[in-house]
């Protein structure tokens, strides 16, 4: 999981280039195109220096808009040599098509990381006119060496590494060079070549980083595997081969040895037919029996097409003088692919840069970190944006409105105490990053204690089988004990950093990367246990399904104040914590210059934790969906069980059968008004990957929602119908057996619903096939007008009856589903995932609208809510503040809040002020966290307000 982290400077600025407007690589001389209208989506892009940046693009924007944003962010002029690659839903690595809408290619942007990499490798690096471009190429060579893609003999490998080392640490120093090579691995067999690398490095004295890059590219371009990406294939005899494409033409490899090459001048046509890739050659007049068509078999038609497309692009980029014009659209029918190369050719790039004033932009290696965004500013697409009055990074939904009632005067802190603390403690940003690690680690350990407490309380009962008891104990207890030690290490380091012990006299303790590196390396040894946590959750659900007694015990435990979130969320906490570590280390590495003593340890720790995140990310995505299904089944009546392999409808017909974890996929839930003979009636809708359910709120003791109808998505169509029915923000769903007219609360809500329903329909049409044929006919609304009116509980009633966790009762009236009902909004699975994977903890000062004093509280921000404690040692929260519908702003002058680092939360008449201890924590709570968890609602009536929606 990665989020819009605080990234105050673009890559070009980070490397020393002055700020510029950037330039579109597709429309020379122009700024990036205007963003098309529509909902903004966050796209994560991993750069060549392994940092990740987040870009906001319209859901209708073509790929070139995102690509231009990346190039502008880097101040990169020769961006046409690069591309964005990602894994599609078939797990194939493909290039982002610049002409197609981005979200048509990336189905789940929240779970996809695009990689900005070199796409076209020119034959001569001297054709790269900008030093920044050569630097990025050098980073690509470094990556290819490390992963084994760029193979070469030992001498060449050692020489390449020596130039990398010269670029990174400068002139030769034997001790420094050896230590650097021990801490950084550039090639698989580096240890065996250590002496040879050192010998070469000794000869590079006086060589600048730019010269090192140049020499690196000079050596690399002469290697046979330079810029080569292999695509597995077979010849007609079934011999295993690999195909590749280069500036010169199509290449054939056996292993890593090139056995044939077909120059562009000899190729007449490239095509594919199912799994067959065909190369038609021009006739050779000197050979009478020359074969004119060569055929290769690839793994699938998709593999063929992917390779064919990159061949088309390589040919156009290196052989044509200008971008090919699009073919006219046929009148009646099409034949073959309409794909074409989009962008400037190499000739156009060279001519443009030679004539461009931008090539004179200096490029320096010494890192120059720009100032963090000031209070009231946010970072979007690498640019600062003002957070003016009423403006708020936007977010979403927890439980109903709760007014925390903590009035103990003993928690009021004076301004003098603030000043004393500020003068006493460090002010370095790294200190506050380390402190965030400490505060969130305290919360995480408390969350692990929920599982260990559950095991102790419920594990003694005979209803829990030994297999489940042992599974939970064996895999959570070692993790808990490990993090006890981890927390102790971090607490000790922060005490030394703050000077609260004499240990700081003995050495430099103003760093935390070494502590994290040591503990993350220890955490890697627990990977087997982390992989078992999802198995424990699955086994618990299976056992509860077969044992009503165990199900009751789990329900009773969940009602304890200690269990402040749904129980099954705590089973996923260890996987989410890995992402927290990754985010913290990314901010730390972003802050440190490479020369800082803590940089190497921090970067090494980041590499280790990133490896763990990649390894466990697939499991986490599935388990988050499974956890949400388990939570939803408690709120719904009318379906047997959402979380079993075969979902069953109310009349007993099975909807579909799927694999245990890839079963039913939740997409969105929320409030819509359904048009019937009685007019518009409020209904709760639940969108899954095969069906759209609509429900009404029941009057049972458990406050469950009753399923009134189910609309199969297979064959469904959708049409906006505001003009037809005269109802604002309305649209019609046309099913195979029933049509339904619904209305959203706002234009933005309608847009989100329509977008997600269309996506789900596409998936159902492609994957579900005839499964909709076994669905029962949709239900009709059976509620009486009296029942309908009884459901309309006011917001004041809601806050009065359920104001905090101090008043937990057996009914489920304070879940996210009920909050959406009362506040007439919606949330998606992407929202839930982001909320779970991001968390903040720490001390805040809180002030009510009409009070004078500031109250010091320990606050945990997670799962759409703020949970309030007196101190971090408390076992359970005293109150909670769900943030659904709230906006976050900075106070105005008229509010007389003359304090630093204050942000304001308000919803209707409810107003709270929160004050943080530093600019960093202010940004994390009021800006950066909201960029991760909230998104600007551009359709709001007041454009300065950021509401808590996705």
N, C-alpha and C positions, 0 to 999 in steps of 0.2 A: 502495500500500500503505500503513495507519495502524495503529496498534497501541495496546494499553492504555498510553498514555504516562503519565508521572508528572504527575498533575493533582491537586495537593494541596488545591484548594479548589473548591467548586461555584460555578456562575456567580453565584448570588445573593451568596455570600460574596465573590467576586471583585469584585463591584460595590458591596460595602459592606453588604449585608443580613446581619443576624445569623443564625446557624445555627438551623434549625428542623427538625422532623421531616418537613416536607413534607406534602402533602395530595393525596389521590386526586381527580382531576377527575371520576371517574365515580361515586364513592361519597362524597358530601359528608361532611366531618368525619371521615373514616377515613384511616388510614395505607394505603399501597399494599398490595394483597392479598398474602397469603402466597405465596411462590414455589412453584408446583407441583413435585412431585418429578421427577427426571430429570436428564440430563446438562446442564450449563451451557454456554451458547453465548455468545460475545462478539459484540455488535452495535455497530457504529460509527454514531454520530449526529453530523451536522454541525450546529452551532448557528448562530444568526443572526449571531453575531459572528465566524463563520468558523472557530472552534475546533472540534476534534473530541473527543468524549467516547466512552468505551467502556462499555457496560452489559452485565452478565452476567444472562442470563435462562435459565430452563429451556426445553429444547427443546419442552416441551409447553405452555408459557405462551401465553395469548392475547395479541393485540396490545395490549390495554389495560394489561397488566402492564408492558410496555416503556414505553408512553406515560406511565403514572403515575410510573415511575422517573425519566423525563426531567423531568417537572414538579416532582417532589419535589427532584430535583437542583438545579433552578433556584429553588426556593422560590417557585414560581409558583402563585398561587391561581386566576387566571382562565385556566387552561390550556385550557379548552374552545374558545377562539377559534383554537387552534393544531392542527396535525396533523403527522404524519410521512409524507413522500412519498419514493418511491424508483422506480427503473427496474426493471420486472419482466423476465422472460426474453424478452418480446416487444419490449423496448426502449421500452415505453410508461411514461410517468410516472403512477403511481397512488398513491392514499392507502392507508396501512396500515389494514386493517380491524381494529377493536378487539375484535371478537368471535371472529375466527378465530385459530387458532394462528399465531404469528409465522413459524415455520419452514415452514408450509404455503404462506406467501405469498412468503417470501424463500428461494429455493432454495439460493443460495450466499452465506451471510451473510458469509463472509470477504472476498468480492469486492464486497459491496454496502455503500454508504454511504447511510443514511437522512438526510433533511434535515428539521430541525425548522423549520417555517415557519408563517406565518399562513394559516389555512384559511378562516375566516369574517370578512369585513370588515363591521363594523357601519356604519350610515349616519352615525352621529354618534360621534366619538371621545370625547365626554364620557360615553358609556356605559361606557367603560373606567375602572374605579374605582381601579386600582392604578397607581402611577407606573412600576413595573417592566414592567407590561403595555404601557403607552404607549411605554416605551423600546424594547421588542422590536418593536412596530409600526413605530416610527421606523426601526429597523434594516431591517425588511422594505421600507419605502418606499425606503430608501437602495439596497437591492439591486435593486429594480424599476427605479429610475432608471438605475442603472449598466448594466443589461442591456438597456435600451430598451423594457421592457414597459410602464412608466408614461410615456406620451408626453404632451407638453404644449408650449405655445408657449415662446419664448425667455425672456420675462419671468418666467413661472411657474417655469421650470427654474432660472433664475438665483436667484430668491428662495428656492426650495427648498434649493439648494446653500448659500446664504448661512446659512440656519438650521442646516444640518448642520455647517458650519465653525464657527459660533458655539458649538455644542454641544461640538465636539471640542477647539478651541483657546482658546475664551473670547473676551474683548473684542478689538476690532480693533487690529491692529498691521500696518501695510502690508507691511513686509518679511516678517514671519512669515506673514501671510495669503498672499502671493504664493508663498512657498516651499512652504507647505502645499498650495496648489492645484497646484503643479508636481509635487509628490510623490504626490498622490492624485487619481485620476480618478473623479469622481462621475457625470458624464454623458458621452455619446459626443462631443459637440461642445463640450467644456469650454473649450478654448483661445480659441475665438471669443467666449465669454461672460465671459472673465476680468475685464474691466473692470466689467461690470455686476454680477458677483458681489461684487467688492470694494466697489462703491458700496453695495449692499444690506447687506453685512456691517458697514459703517461705522455703519449706523443701529441696530444691535442691541446697542449698549453697555449693559452692566448686565443683560442677559438671561441667566438661569440655564439650565443644560442642560435642566432639566425644562420650562421655558418654551419653549425652542427646540423640543423634541419636540412640545409642544402646538401651537405655531404651524405646525410642519411637517405635522402631521396635519390641521390646520385647512385648510391650502392644498390638500393632497393629496386630501382627501375630496370637494372640489368639482370635481375633474378627472374627465372622462368615463371615463378608463381606470383609475380608482382601483379596485384589487382585482380587476381583470378578467383572467381567463385565457381565451384564445381557443382554441376547438376548431374546426378546419376542417370545412366542410360545403358543400353545394350545395342550391339550391332545385330545384323541379320542372323549371325551364327550364335547369338546368345552370349557373346563375350561381354563381360562387365567393363564398361568404360565410363568416362565422365565428359560432359560437354561444358564448354565455357565460351564466353564472348570477350573480345578485347577490341582495342581501337583499330586493329588490323583486320579483324574478321572473326570467324568461328573456329574454335580450337577443340581438339580431341585429346583427352588425357587417358592414360592407363596408370592408375595410381596417381603419383605426382610427376609422371613423366609425359611430356607432350609428344604424341605420336603422329599427329597430323594437324594441318592448319589450312583453312579455306579463306583465302583473302577476299575482301569485299569485291575486288575487281573481277574475281572469278565466279562470284555467286550471282546467279540470275534471279533466284526467288527463294524465300524461306517460307515454309508453311507447316501446318500441323493438321493431322486428321486423327481424332481420338488420341490414342497413346503414341502415335507415330509422328516423329519430327522429321521433316523432309527438307533436304537441301538440294536445290536444282542448280547445277553448274552450267556455265557457258561452255559451248563445245570447244574443244582444243583441236585446232586444225592440224597439229603435229602428231596427234594420236588418233588412229582410226577406231579403236575399240574402247575408247574412254567412256566410263560410266557417267551419265549425265545427271542422275538422281541418286542421292544417298539417303538411306533411311535408318533412323535410330528409334528404338523403343524406349519410352520413358515410363515412369511409375504410374502415371495417370494422365488423363486429358488436362487436368488442372496444372500438373507439372509441365506439360508441353506448352500450355498457353503462357505460363509465367516465364519460361525461358524464351519463347518466341517474342514476347513483348519487350524483354530487355534487349534482345538482338535488334529489334526494330529501333529502339531508342539509341543504342550504341551506333548503329549505322547512320541514323539521322544526325546525331551529335557530331560525329567525327568526319562524315563524308559530305554532308550538305552545307551549302553556304548560308542558307536561311531556313527558318522554321517552315515545315511543310504546311500547305494550306489544307483546311478541313475538306473532306469530300462532300459533295452535295448530297442531301438526304434523298433516298429513293422514294418515288411516289407511292408505289404499291407494296413492295416487300424488300427486305434486306437479305444479303447473302454474305456470310463471313463476318469477321469482327470489324467494328468501326474504330478500333483503337488506333491512335496516332501519337507520334512524339509531340510533346508540348514544351515549349521553352526555346531559349536561344541556342543556336549551335555553337560549337567551339569557336568557329571563325567570328561569329557575332560577338561573343564574349571578349575575345582578344581585341577586336576593333573598338568595342565600347570602352574597355578599361584604358586602352592607350589614349583615347580621346577624352577620357573623363578626368575631371578635377579630383574626384574622390580617391584616385590612386595615390594622391599625395598625403593621405591621412597617415600619420606616423603610427607605428606599432611597437610597443615596448613590452618586455617580458615582466618587469618588476611589478608585482601585484599592487594595484591601487584600489583600495576598498572605499567606495563612496559612503557618505553618511547614510545611516539608516533613515527610512522614511520618518519624518517628524510626526509629532502627534497630530492626528486628524488626517493622515495620508495613508493610502493603501497602494499595493503594487499589483498591477494587472498588466500582463504581457510585457513585463519588464519596465513599465512606465509608472511614475508616481501619479496618483490621482487624489485630488483633495477630498477629504471627508468633512464636508461642511455641515452646518447645523441641520439636524434631521436626517443626515445621511448615515447609513449603516450597512456594513457587510452583512449579506442576508442569509437567513438560516431557517431551520424548520422545527419540527414538532416533537414535544414530549407529552406529559400528562396535563390535566386541566389546570387552570390558573390557581396558584397557591401563593398566599401572602405569608412569608416567613415571619413568625411572631417571636423574635428574640430580642428582649428588651433589658437584658441584664446590664446594668450600668457599669459593671466591672470590666466591660470590654471596650469602653471608650478610650481612644488613644489621643493624646494631645499633639498639637503641632510641634511643640518643642521636642517631644520624643522622636518625631519624624526627622527633624534636623540633626539631632544627635546621632541617629542611626545612619543617616546619609554620610555624615562626616567620618563615621567610624569604619564602615564596611567598604569593600572594594567597589569600584565603579566600572571596571572593565566589562565589556559585553560578555566575554567568555565566562566570567564569574556568574552572570545571571543565567547563561545557558546551562552551566554546571548546576546551578541551583534548581533550575527546572527539572533536571535529571533527578536531583535529590527529592524534590516534592512529589513528582509523579511516581518515583520508586516507592515512596511511603504509601501512596494510595494503592499501587499495584500489589504490594505485600498484604495490605488489608483485604484486597479482593481475593488473593490466594487463600487467605484465612477463611473466607466464606466457604470455599470448597473443603478445606480441612475440617471446618466446623460441621459441615454437612455430613462428611464421612464419619465423624465422631458421633453425631446425633442420630443419624438414620442408619449408619452401618451396624449398630448394635442390634437392630431389629431383625428378626428371622425372615422378614419379607424381602430383605436384600440378599440375594444369593452371594455365595462366597466369590464366585467369578467376578461379579461386578464390584464387590467390596475391594478385592485385591487389585483389580484394574485401576480403580480410582486411587487407592493408597499408593501403589507401586509407582505411579506415574506423576502424581501431584506432590507427594511428600518430598522427593529429591529436588524438585524444582523450587518448592517453598524454602527448603533449607539452604539451597544455593543462593536465593535472593536475600535471605537474611544476612548472609556474609557480604553479598554485593552491596546492600544498603549500608551496612556497617563501614565498608571501605569508602563509600561516597560521603557518608557523614563525617568520617575522620578527615578526609581530604578537604571538605568544605570548612571544617573547624580550623584546620591549618591555614587555609587560604584567607579566612577571616581574621587570623591571628588570635583565635581563642585558646591556643595552646602554645607551648614553647617549641613545638616541633618545627615550626616554620623557620626557626633560626638555623637549623641544620641543613637546610637546602631549599631549592625553589619548588614550592608546592602550589604555585598559582597556575595549575593546569589540571586537566581531568582526563585527557585522552589516554594516558598510560593506565589509569584505573579502568577505563572502559575496555581497552584492548585486552588487559589481563582477564577481566571477567567475561567478556564476550567469547574469548577463546575457550574459557571454561564452559560457557553456555553451549558452545557447539558440541561439546561432549554429551549434552543432554538432548540432542536432536531426536534420538529414538523415543525419549519420553514425550517430547512435544508432539510427535507424530501420533502418539497413542491417545492424546487428549480428545481428539475428535471421535475416536473409537469408543472412549468412555461415555461421551454424550450419546452416541448412537445406542450403545448397550443399555444405558439408563432409560432411554425412550422405549426400547423394545421390552424391557422388564416392566416398566410402568404400564405398558399396554396389556400385559398379561397378568398384572397384579394390582387390583384396586387398592389394596392396603398400602403398597409402596407408593402408588400415585397419591393417596391421601397424605402420607408422610411427607412427600415432596411438596405438596401444596401447603401443608402446615408450616414447613420450614421456610418456604418462600414468603409467608406472611410475617415472619420475624423481622424486626427493625434492622437486624444485621444485614439481611438480604435486600438491599435497597434497589436492586435491579432484578429483572427476571432471572431465575436461577441459572438457566442454561447459557446466559450471556457470560457468566463467570468461567464456564468451561472453555470459552474462546479467548479469555484475557491473555494467556501466555503467547498466543499467536499475534494478537494485536500489539503486545508489548514489543515484539521484535520491530514492528513498524515505528513505534515511538522512538526506540533507540536509533533507528536509521534516520529519522527526521532530526533528532537532536544532533547527531554526528554530522549530518549535512550542513546544519547551521554553523556548527563549530568549524568545520573545514572551510566554509564560506567566509567566516570571520578571520581565520588565521592567515597570515602570509606564509608562503612555503618555507620561509626562513625561521619561523617560530619554532621553539623547542618542542611544542606539543603537536605540531602539524603532522609529523610522520606517524606518530601513534594514533592520532585521530583518523588519519586517512586509512591506515591499516585496519583499524577497528571498523571503519565504514565498509571496507571491502569485505570483511568477514561477515558482518551482519547483513549486508546486501546479498551475499551468497545464501544465507539462511532464509531470507525473505523470499528469494526466488524459488528456493527448494520447497517451501511450505505454502506459497501463495495460492496455488491451485486448490489445495485442501481447504484453505481458509475461505475462499470464495464459495465453495460448496457448503461448508459448514455454516456460514453466515445465512445463506438461503434456507438451510435446514432449520436453523435456530428461529428464523422469522416465521416459518411455517408452524413450528411448535407453539410459538407465541400467539399466532393468529387463530389456531384451532381452539384456544381457550375463549376467544371473543366471538366465535361463530357457532351457530346451531343450524342444522339443515344439511350439513355435509358430514359424512362419517368421520373422516380424518384426512386432513390436508397433507400430513407428513408420512403417509405410508406409500409403498411403491405403486399401488393402484388406487387412485382417488375414486370415491364412490359418491354419486349424487343422491339427492334426497329420496328418490324412488328406488334406490338400490342398484341402479345401473352403473357399471364401472366406466369411468371416463377414459382412462388409458393406463397402460402399464409401462413402467420405465425402470431403469436401473435404480438401485436403492438411494444413491446420492443425487443422481441426475434426474430425479423424479419430477416434481412439480416446481415450476419456477415462478416465484412471486415477482411482480413488476411494479405495481402501484396500488395504493389504497387512498380513499378520500371521499369527500362529500360532493355529490351532484344532485341537482333537482330533476326529478323524473316527471315528464308531462303525461297526465292521464285525464280521464273524464272529470276528475275532481280538481283539475288544475295542476300546478307544480307542487310536488311533494318531495320533501327532503329524503334522500336515500344514501346509504353508504355503499360505495362500489369497491370491488376487489378485482384487480386485473391480474390474471395469471397467464402463462404462456399458451394456454389452450382454451381458456374460458373467461368471460367477464361475468362476475356475480354481482347482483344488487340486493341489498338487504335493508331491513328497517330495524330500529332499535326496539328490543323486547322489553317487557315490564317485569321480567323475572328477577329473582334476588341477585343473580349473577350479572345482570345487565348485558346479556349477550345480544348479538345482532342476529336476527332471523333471516335466512336466505329466502327471498321472495322469487327470484328468478335467476336463470343461468343462460347466457348467450354464447353459444359456441363461436369461436373466432374463425374457424375454417369456413371460407366462403363469404365472410362478412365484408361489407363495404361501409364507408363513413362519409358523411357529407355535412358541411356547415349549413345550418338552416335558420339563421337568425331572421332573414327576410321572409322566409316562408311562414314561420310561426309567430313572428313579432316578439320573440323572447330574446333578450340580450344574451350573447355568449352561448347560444344553443347549437347543437349538432345532432344529426340523426344517425343511428346505428341500424343498418339493414342486414339482418341475419337471414339464414335460409328459411326459418319458420316464423320469425317475428321481427318487427321493427320497433325501435324505442327512441323517443326524443328526450334528450337530457340537456340541462343548462348548467354551466359552471358559474362560480361566483365572480369571476373576472376574466378578462381576455387572456391574461397570462396563465390562469388555471386551465382554461379551455385549450390553449396551445399545448400545454404539457400533456393533458389527457389525450388529445388528438394525436400527438406525436407518438406517445407510447402505445396507444391502441393500434395505430398503423404499423408500428414496428412488430407488435405481437401478431397482428394479422399476417404479415409477411412470413414470420417464422412458422405460424400455424399452417399456412398454405404450403410451405416448403417441406416441413417436417412431419406434420400431423396426418396429412393425407385424408384417408377416409375415417379417421378416428371420431370425427364429429358425428358420423352417422349413428353411433350408438348412444349419443346423448339423449336424455329425456327432453321433452318439450319444455320450454321455459315456463316458470311459474308466473302467476298473476298476483298482483298486489291484493292481499286479503285483509289488510288492516282496516279497521273501522275509522271514521273520522275522529271519534273520541280518542282512540289509541294514538292516532297521528298527533293530535294536539297535545296529548299527555307527554309525548316525547320531547316537546319543545321546552327544554329546561334552560332557564336564563343563565347568563354568565355569572351573575351575582349569586344565584342559587348554587351554582357549581363551586364557586370559590368559598362559599359559606359552609358547604357540606363536606368539602374535601380540601382543606387548606394546606395540609402538609402530611408528611409521612408519619407524624405523630398520631394521625387518625386513620391508619390503615384498617380496613374492614375486609371481610371475606369477598365482597363483590369486586368486580374488576372495572370500576368506574373511573379509574385514573390512568388507564393505558393510553398509548398513542392513538389507538383507534377511536376511543371516546373523545380525545382532545380534538382530533380532526372533525369529529361529528359536531362538537360544540362550537368550533371556530371556523367551520365551513371551509376546509382546505384539504390538501392532499400531500402525501409523501411517497417517494419511490424507494425501491430496494437500494439504489445507488446512494440515496440519502442516508438510509440506515447504516450502510457499510461505512460511509465516511464518518458518521457520528461515532461508530464503535471503534474505528481505527485512529481516532484523534481524541486526545484527552489532555486537560490541564488541571493542575492542583496548585494550591498555594494560599498564602494569606492575602486577603483583601479587606479594605475598610469599606463598610456599607453605610449609607445614609438614606433615610426615607425622605419623601418630598417635603414634609412639614416638620422634620426634626432638626435639631441643631448639632448633636454630637455624631461622631463617626464611630461605628462599631467594628471592632476587629474580629474577623471570622476566618476559619479555615474553609476554603471553597473548593469543591471538586466539580469540574465542568465535563460532563459526559452524557451521552445518550439524550441529547437535546435539553438537558436540564442543568441548573446549578444546584448542588447539594451543599447545605450549610452545616458546619460543625463548629463547636467552640474552639477545639484544638485538633491537631492531627492525630492525637492519641485516642480520640473518641471512637467508640466501637460502631456507632451508627449515626446517621445524620439527624439533626434536630428538625430540619425543615427542608423543603425543596422549592425551587422556582422553575417550572417548565417554561421554555422560551418560545413556544409556538405563538406566532403572531406579534411578538415583541419586535421593536426596532431599536437600534443602537446608534446613539449620536454622541456628540460632545456638547456639554452644557453651553447655553448662550449667556451673554453678559447679564441679561435680566434675571437669571436664576441665582446670581450671587454665589457661585461655587468657585471661589478664587483659590483653587488648589491645582497643583500639577497632577498630570496623569489620571484624570477623572473621565470616565465614560458613563453614559446614561442609558438605562434600559426603560422603555415605557410601552405600555399597552393600554389603550383607553385611558382610564383615570389612574392606573397603577404606574407609579414612577419610582425608580430606584437609581441611586448614584453609587458607583463603585470606584474606589481609588486604589491604585496599585503603587508599589514601592519604587518602581523605576520606569524609565522610558521603554526598556526592553519588555517588561512584563505588561505594560500598558499596550504595547503593540501586539503582544501575543494574545491578550484577551480581547482588545477592541478592534484590532485590525487583522493580524495574521490568522488568528483562529477563525474569524469570520470569513476571510477569503477562502479558507479550507471548507468551512461548514455552511456558509451562506453564499448567496449569489445575488447580484444586483437585479432587482425587478424593474426592468426598463419601462414596463407598462403601467407602473403605479401612478396614481394621480399626482402625487408629490414626488418629482424625480429626485429630490434630495434625500428621500427616506429609503433606506435599505430594509426591506421587510424580511422576515424569517421564512423564506421559501427556498426551494432548490433552484 
